[in-house]
Amino acid sequence: MEYSDQINLENKRKLNALLKELPKFCSDYFRYLDTRNTSSRTRLAYAYDLRLFFQFIQQSNPTYRMAMHEIPITLLDQLTTTDIEEYLAYLSFYENENGTEKTNGEKGKSRKLSALRTMYNYFYKKEYITSNAPSMIDTPKKHKENIIHLDKDEVADLIHAAECGDSMTARQRALHEKTKYRDTAILTLLLGTGIRVSELVGLNVKDVNFKYNCIRVVRKGGNESTVYFGDEVSAALMEYLELERDIIAARASAQHADALFLSLKFSRLTTRAVENLVKKYSETAQINKKITPHKLRSTYGTNLYKETGDIYLVADALGHKSVETTRQHYAATDDERRRLAGSFSGSIFHKE
């Protein structure tokens, strides 16, 4: 089974478990989502968001302090815009069922409101309800954030940290000697292709083609794409495959034996492991930025846009469904082009 198929199957299992907890009427809505070609990841995220919403309703309204599964669909008609606004305010800071403090900014609130709107829209169009309170709530305003990315010196320092393991403790260095080629290949691949961490951990050995310097990745939504890489990525991958991977793969189970990147537990590397790996080497390299795998993706996208000025190429390379997503993230961060515009405007004051 492909890694993406395994993830989809696991997400479906989690969703089925959540549906036993959510109000009964939600099952119709999630069957509808399944027919709309939404990803299993999206459906699961919506389910978690809706469970949080119904938990809030149970806490704030004594009428619905019953088993969540028994909450009737009439609830949706009874809620007002004030109820939805109170829910959004609640999301700013709350404690989950484990007592862990949670917060949501503009992005988190927008996503949770979107989950609520989509559910309401479905039942409203089906005429199961006659009111649609979430549709009358403005989406929380999103402020543009500067993209954090690495400059060339920081990229060099990060790769050097993975290759050499400087400033590590004796224990860290012992582990590093077993994974330095793997770790270097991972960082180089993320920086050299801009693929998502979920796409990286899903790679199998057969997905790498050194003849054409490309990899086959499964994008969000399940679509396959061919991503090309340069000589630096090729060299790093070859070193890992020739010098390290076979040693670990020899003890891997059949379920994980095909994975490109393996852990020292002889299983496919997880997204959390890659996130920790990136954090470790960014700290070792003393980079004064909060670096995550997504920041390495941003570094690739920013550099590609600066080199080409082609927002459509960047969107395609990053696997964005909409070029507007790319434009919002990258076009607004091109300081060099802004400076060029400023110097160009000065020419109007000079005679030819």
C-alpha positions as CSV (number, residue, x, y, z in Angstrom):
1,M,0.0,0.0,0.0
2,E,1.3,3.5,-0.9
3,Y,2.1,5.7,2.0
4,S,-0.6,8.2,1.0
5,D,-3.1,5.4,0.9
6,Q,-2.0,4.4,4.4
7,I,-2.5,7.9,5.7
8,N,-5.9,8.2,4.0
9,L,-7.0,4.9,5.6
10,E,-5.8,6.1,9.1
11,N,-7.6,9.4,8.6
12,K,-10.8,7.6,7.7
13,R,-10.6,5.4,10.8
14,K,-10.2,8.5,13.0
15,L,-13.1,10.2,11.2
16,N,-15.4,7.2,11.8
17,A,-14.5,7.3,15.5
18,L,-15.3,11.0,15.7
19,L,-18.6,10.5,13.9
20,K,-19.7,8.2,16.8
21,E,-19.2,11.2,19.0
22,L,-20.5,14.1,16.8
23,P,-24.3,14.7,16.5
24,K,-26.0,12.1,14.4
25,F,-26.9,14.5,11.6
26,C,-23.2,15.2,10.9
27,S,-22.9,11.8,9.2
28,D,-24.9,13.1,6.2
29,Y,-22.7,16.1,5.9
30,F,-19.5,14.1,5.9
31,R,-20.8,11.7,3.3
32,Y,-21.5,14.8,1.2
33,L,-17.9,16.0,1.7
34,D,-16.6,12.6,0.6
35,T,-18.5,13.0,-2.7
36,R,-16.9,16.5,-3.2
37,N,-13.4,15.0,-3.7
38,T,-12.2,16.6,-0.5
39,S,-9.0,15.1,1.0
40,S,-9.2,12.8,4.0
41,R,-7.1,15.3,5.9
42,T,-9.5,18.1,5.3
43,R,-12.5,16.0,6.4
44,L,-10.7,15.0,9.5
45,A,-9.8,18.6,10.3
46,Y,-13.4,19.7,9.8
47,A,-14.5,16.9,12.2
48,Y,-12.2,18.1,14.9
49,D,-13.3,21.7,14.4
50,L,-16.9,20.8,14.6
51,R,-16.4,18.7,17.7
52,L,-14.8,21.7,19.4
53,F,-17.9,23.8,18.3
54,F,-20.4,21.4,19.8
55,Q,-18.3,21.1,23.0
56,F,-18.5,24.9,23.3
57,I,-22.3,24.7,22.9
58,Q,-22.6,22.1,25.5
59,Q,-20.5,24.2,28.0
60,S,-22.4,27.5,27.3
61,N,-26.0,26.3,26.9
62,P,-27.5,24.1,29.7
63,T,-30.2,22.9,27.2
64,Y,-27.6,20.8,25.3
65,R,-25.8,19.2,28.2
66,M,-26.6,15.8,26.8
67,A,-24.5,13.3,25.0
68,M,-23.1,15.2,22.0
69,H,-24.3,12.4,19.7
70,E,-27.9,13.1,20.7
71,I,-27.9,16.9,19.9
72,P,-30.7,17.5,17.4
73,I,-30.3,19.3,14.2
74,T,-32.8,21.9,15.4
75,L,-29.9,23.4,17.4
76,L,-28.6,24.9,14.2
77,D,-31.7,26.9,13.6
78,Q,-31.8,28.1,17.2
79,L,-28.2,29.6,17.2
80,T,-27.8,33.3,16.4
81,T,-25.0,35.4,15.1
82,T,-24.3,36.3,18.7
83,D,-23.7,32.7,19.6
84,I,-21.2,32.3,16.7
85,E,-19.4,35.5,17.7
86,E,-19.2,34.2,21.3
87,Y,-17.7,31.0,19.9
88,L,-15.1,32.9,17.9
89,A,-14.2,34.9,21.0
90,Y,-13.9,31.6,23.0
91,L,-11.4,30.3,20.5
92,S,-8.9,33.0,21.4
93,F,-8.1,31.2,24.6
94,Y,-9.5,28.0,26.1
95,E,-8.6,24.7,27.7
96,N,-9.2,21.4,26.0
97,E,-10.5,18.2,27.6
98,N,-7.0,17.4,28.8
99,G,-6.6,20.8,30.5
100,T,-4.1,22.0,27.9
101,E,-4.4,25.7,27.1
102,K,-5.1,26.5,23.5
103,T,-5.2,29.7,21.5
104,N,-6.3,30.6,18.0
105,G,-5.2,33.6,15.9
106,E,-6.9,35.0,12.8
107,K,-5.9,32.0,10.7
108,G,-7.2,29.4,13.2
109,K,-10.5,31.2,13.7
110,S,-11.0,31.6,9.9
111,R,-10.5,27.9,9.4
112,K,-12.9,26.9,12.2
113,L,-15.5,29.4,10.9
114,S,-15.1,27.9,7.4
115,A,-15.9,24.4,8.8
116,L,-19.0,25.8,10.5
117,R,-20.2,27.6,7.4
118,T,-19.7,24.6,5.1
119,M,-21.8,22.4,7.4
120,Y,-24.5,25.1,7.7
121,N,-24.6,25.7,4.0
122,Y,-25.1,22.0,3.3
123,F,-28.1,21.7,5.6
124,Y,-29.5,25.0,4.5
125,K,-29.4,24.1,0.9
126,K,-31.0,20.7,1.7
127,E,-33.7,22.7,3.6
128,Y,-33.1,20.8,6.8
129,I,-32.7,24.2,8.5
130,T,-34.2,27.7,7.7
131,S,-31.5,30.0,9.1
132,N,-27.8,30.3,8.5
133,A,-26.1,32.3,11.2
134,P,-22.4,31.7,10.3
135,S,-23.0,33.1,6.8
136,M,-23.7,36.5,8.3
137,I,-20.4,36.6,10.3
138,D,-17.5,38.4,8.7
139,T,-14.4,36.3,8.3
140,P,-11.7,37.3,10.8
141,K,-9.4,39.8,9.1
142,K,-6.1,38.3,8.2
143,H,-3.1,40.5,8.5
144,K,-0.2,39.9,6.1
145,E,2.8,38.4,7.7
146,N,6.4,38.6,6.4
147,I,7.6,35.3,5.2
148,I,10.5,33.9,7.3
149,H,13.1,32.4,5.0
150,L,16.8,31.7,5.1
151,D,19.4,33.8,3.3
152,K,22.3,32.1,1.5
153,D,24.7,32.3,4.5
154,E,22.1,30.7,6.8
155,V,21.4,27.9,4.2
156,A,25.2,27.2,4.2
157,D,25.3,27.2,8.0
158,L,22.3,24.8,8.2
159,I,23.8,22.3,5.8
160,H,27.2,22.6,7.4
161,A,25.6,21.8,10.8
162,A,24.0,18.6,9.4
163,E,27.2,17.5,7.6
164,C,29.6,18.2,10.5
165,G,27.6,18.1,13.7
166,D,29.5,20.9,15.3
167,S,28.6,22.1,18.8
168,M,26.8,18.8,19.6
169,T,27.0,16.9,22.9
170,A,28.8,13.5,22.9
171,R,25.5,11.7,22.8
172,Q,24.1,13.8,20.0
173,R,27.4,13.3,18.0
174,A,27.1,9.5,18.4
175,L,23.6,9.6,16.9
176,H,24.7,12.1,14.3
177,E,27.3,9.7,12.9
178,K,24.6,7.3,12.1
179,T,22.3,9.8,10.4
180,K,24.4,12.7,9.0
181,Y,24.0,11.6,5.4
182,R,20.2,11.1,5.8
183,D,19.8,14.5,7.6
184,T,21.9,16.3,5.0
185,A,19.8,14.8,2.2
186,I,16.5,15.8,3.9
187,L,17.6,19.4,4.4
188,T,19.0,19.7,0.9
189,L,15.9,18.1,-0.6
190,L,13.5,20.5,1.3
191,L,15.6,23.5,0.4
192,G,16.2,22.4,-3.2
193,T,12.6,21.5,-4.2
194,G,10.2,23.2,-1.7
195,I,8.2,20.0,-1.2
196,R,6.0,19.8,1.9
197,V,7.3,17.7,4.9
198,S,4.3,15.4,4.4
199,E,5.4,14.8,0.8
200,L,8.9,14.2,1.9
201,V,8.1,11.5,4.4
202,G,5.8,9.8,1.9
203,L,8.7,9.3,-0.6
204,N,9.8,5.8,-1.5
205,V,13.1,4.8,-3.0
206,K,11.4,4.1,-6.3
207,D,10.1,7.6,-6.5
208,V,13.7,9.0,-7.0
209,N,14.9,9.1,-10.7
210,F,18.6,10.1,-11.0
211,K,18.5,9.9,-14.8
212,Y,16.2,12.9,-15.0
213,N,17.0,14.3,-11.5
214,C,13.4,14.2,-10.3
215,I,11.1,12.7,-7.7
216,R,7.5,11.6,-7.8
217,V,5.5,13.2,-5.0
218,V,1.8,12.8,-4.0
219,R,0.5,16.3,-3.4
220,K,-2.3,17.5,-1.1
221,G,-5.5,16.0,-2.4
222,G,-3.8,12.9,-3.7
223,N,-2.6,14.2,-7.1
224,E,0.8,13.0,-8.3
225,S,3.4,15.4,-9.5
226,T,7.0,15.3,-10.8
227,V,9.4,17.6,-9.0
228,Y,12.9,18.3,-10.5
229,F,16.0,18.9,-8.5
230,G,19.6,20.1,-9.1
231,D,23.0,18.6,-8.7
232,E,23.3,19.5,-5.0
233,V,20.2,17.5,-4.1
234,S,21.3,14.6,-6.4
235,A,24.7,14.4,-4.7
236,A,23.2,14.4,-1.2
237,L,20.6,11.8,-2.0
238,M,23.2,9.5,-3.6
239,E,25.5,9.7,-0.6
240,Y,22.6,8.8,1.7
241,L,21.5,5.9,-0.5
242,E,25.0,4.6,-0.9
243,L,26.5,5.1,2.6
244,E,23.6,5.0,5.1
245,R,20.2,3.9,4.0
246,D,20.9,0.2,3.3
247,I,22.3,-0.3,6.9
248,I,19.0,0.9,8.4
249,A,16.8,-0.7,5.7
250,A,18.2,-4.1,6.4
251,R,16.4,-4.2,9.7
252,A,13.2,-2.5,8.5
253,S,9.9,-4.4,8.4
254,A,8.2,-5.1,5.0
255,Q,5.8,-2.2,5.8
256,H,8.6,0.3,5.9
257,A,11.3,-1.2,3.7
258,D,10.4,0.9,0.6
259,A,10.5,4.2,2.5
260,L,13.2,6.6,1.3
261,F,13.9,8.1,4.7
262,L,14.1,5.8,7.6
263,S,14.5,6.3,11.3
264,L,16.9,4.6,13.7
265,K,13.8,2.6,14.8
266,F,13.8,1.0,11.3
267,S,10.5,2.6,10.3
268,R,9.5,5.4,7.9
269,L,10.4,8.8,9.3
270,T,7.5,10.8,10.6
271,T,6.7,14.5,10.0
272,R,7.3,15.2,13.7
273,A,10.7,13.6,13.4
274,V,11.6,15.9,10.5
275,E,10.3,18.9,12.3
276,N,12.5,18.1,15.3
277,L,15.5,17.4,12.9
278,V,15.1,20.9,11.3
279,K,14.8,22.5,14.7
280,K,17.9,20.7,16.1
281,Y,20.2,21.8,13.2
282,S,18.9,25.4,13.1
283,E,19.7,25.6,16.8
284,T,23.1,24.0,16.2
285,A,23.8,26.5,13.4
286,Q,22.7,29.3,15.7
287,I,20.2,30.7,13.3
288,N,18.3,33.4,15.0
289,K,14.9,32.6,13.4
290,K,12.2,30.0,14.2
291,I,12.9,27.5,11.4
292,T,10.5,24.8,10.5
293,P,10.3,22.6,7.4
294,H,7.7,25.0,6.0
295,K,10.3,27.8,6.4
296,L,12.6,25.8,4.2
297,R,9.8,25.6,1.7
298,S,9.3,29.3,1.9
299,T,13.1,29.8,1.3
300,Y,12.8,27.8,-1.9
301,G,9.7,29.6,-3.1
302,T,11.1,33.1,-2.3
303,N,14.4,32.3,-4.1
304,L,12.6,30.9,-7.1
305,Y,10.4,33.9,-7.4
306,K,13.4,36.3,-7.1
307,E,15.3,34.4,-9.8
308,T,12.4,34.1,-12.3
309,G,9.8,36.7,-11.4
310,D,7.3,34.0,-12.6
311,I,4.6,33.6,-10.1
312,Y,2.9,30.9,-12.1
313,L,6.1,28.8,-12.2
314,V,6.4,29.2,-8.4
315,A,2.8,28.1,-7.9
316,D,3.4,25.0,-10.1
317,A,6.7,24.1,-8.4
318,L,5.1,24.4,-4.9
319,G,2.0,22.5,-5.9
320,H,-0.4,25.3,-5.1
321,K,-3.9,24.8,-6.5
322,S,-4.4,28.5,-6.9
323,V,-1.8,31.0,-8.1
324,E,-3.5,33.6,-5.8
325,T,-2.2,31.6,-2.8
326,T,1.3,31.9,-4.2
327,R,0.9,35.6,-5.1
328,Q,-0.3,36.5,-1.5
329,H,2.7,34.7,0.0
330,Y,5.6,35.6,-2.3
331,A,4.8,38.6,-4.4
332,A,4.4,40.8,-1.4
333,T,7.8,39.8,0.1
334,D,10.0,40.8,-2.8
335,D,12.0,43.6,-1.3
336,E,14.6,43.7,-4.1
337,R,11.9,44.4,-6.6
338,R,10.5,47.1,-4.4
339,R,13.9,48.8,-4.1
340,L,14.2,48.5,-7.9
341,A,10.9,50.3,-8.3
342,G,12.1,53.0,-5.9
343,S,15.3,53.6,-7.9
344,F,13.4,53.5,-11.2
345,S,11.0,56.2,-10.0
346,G,14.1,58.5,-9.3
347,S,14.9,58.5,-13.1
348,I,11.9,60.7,-13.8
349,F,13.7,63.6,-12.3
350,H,16.8,63.3,-14.6
351,K,17.0,64.7,-18.1
352,E,18.2,62.3,-20.8
